[in-house]
Amino acid sequence: MTTTWVERPKEPGSWKAELGQRFTAFVDAYERGSLDALRELFWHDDDIVVVGTHSNLHFVGWAQVEHSFRTQFGSLSGIRVTLRSEQLWHGGAPPSTMACLTLPAMDIALVAGGRPVTFEGIRVACAFERRGTEWRMVQMHWSLPRTEVLVDHKYR
């Protein structure tokens, strides 16, 4: 993961620092294509939601979300993420059990079907839920400024 902006320091031990580390872990797992690492970042509920821009990118429940990531990792390679804007955090301060990340601009470069592809200006929103002392994702939405579908998820 690379960034094109200077990150403001977060107070060590704060909820923003902790969730920033969780999102960084997500990006790292996504770039490495590690389903095992992603399993540790999402709650495995039947009602978690991951949504993308295209109509075939709407997954409800851990089984569908996991299938989507597995399909992507089987079809895509060389995934590199660049954060082009600051992570904006909402909620999350104690005693809250919910927090939201918005990221106005993220780029992803990858190889699909043997050809390099870059998606620029992806808008990201993630909802995190705290259970006990642990935060994990329960919702993720990526809005791509493109309409081309690279991976047919065939889940539906």
Steps between C-alpha positions, in 0.01 A plus 500: 500500500619847419356838590517827312424724799651559843309320772427692819632315806238322706510479875656160585244262645205703371210341315604687184852359520367149562253515212762659275716195569204271419445675166873483422484127579207470257695671221804282571289181493328611178831577329643162607181315405481352850156362578630381837597855597165639379313247715648672807373844393128433443233369734364178348134594532216420262415869465836663426497682165763570235384708203674620186395722214378224268175309541690171538696639796252480789582237760309434821633268768851372560462203262431732203769750604759225539400352161542843338852546638596143405373560145691827474823346627463217247453743210715802586872541569749772578247694709639833623298756696579871520315718750466847347311666781489510875299240689199672659361332813152546646367371833700239686585697812406313818238389586408458130514152349481626138740705290514594133794568270460703184783526252424747221766374257681168464665348193548132424738366236483130411527245224176344369493253214868567433457874456582779744204704623487804727193629679542860614294701745318214671280626783500272806279472808543237771300440815674340798327347801664449839410185689665489837840653427533394135407705192414326170329606178128444446454708184715614210407700191723587205375733229702467183497780247495231224241260373712213361454172690831310532398204712176305462423383853234246389355486850150591389 
